[in-house]
Amino acid sequence: MSEPQSDHAGTAGVDPQQHAVGVGPWKGAMPTGDHWDPELLANGDTRNVVDEYRYWNHAAIVADLDAKRHNFHVAIENWQHDLNIGSVVRCANAFLAKEVHIIGRRRWNRRGAMVTDRYQHVRHHPSVAGFVLWARSEGLAVIGIDNFPDSVPLETYDLPRDCVLVLGQEGPGLTDEVHAMAEATLSIAQFGSTRSINASAAAAIAMHAWVRRHIFAQQV
């Protein structure tokens, strides 16, 4: 999906038609403030950021996001170099997760992240046991997302405010170790012929369920 070609707030002099993506060089008197990036102001900003952050420098964007991040985290197991991790990171950025956690292999394919990993905190845990120990030390409920016989519906589960949503890798799903250590494992309602949905799609649905519950106060 291409980005909207609207101007940054207060940039009425910018012609959005100059660039197919983003905005061109700043027109008019230069703004003042440490959050502005002189190079972007001079040459234009074609990054994948919302209009609010046009022409801001990277550190200022991350600092502003950090001040507003939500209470939930998202984790994904990475035992076989799962290609979905990049998409999960991109979704976590969109829904403003506190952190993304990679359990297992440290290396992951960043292509699907579309550079959003630059704005999203990503933490690595070599083992499930270490990850769960960390989560409990932070007061986070470990919530698995997968279709197990004992899974309960995500749609009717009251997600805790402070939690980490854990996804298994594409194919095998959550490991038995995560399943055993999770406070609950939630399933996503499906109505077609497929047995499962893509891990990144499941992550997006779970994160949005948290947003509906705790940002929009929608009751289960």
Beta strands, then each sheet from edge to edge (+ up, - down):
strand 1: 73-78
strand 2: 100-104
strand 3: 122-125
strand 4: 141-145
strand 5: 152-153
strand 6: 163-167
strand 7: 184-187
sheet 1: 3+ 2+ 1+ 6+ 4+ 7+ 5+
end
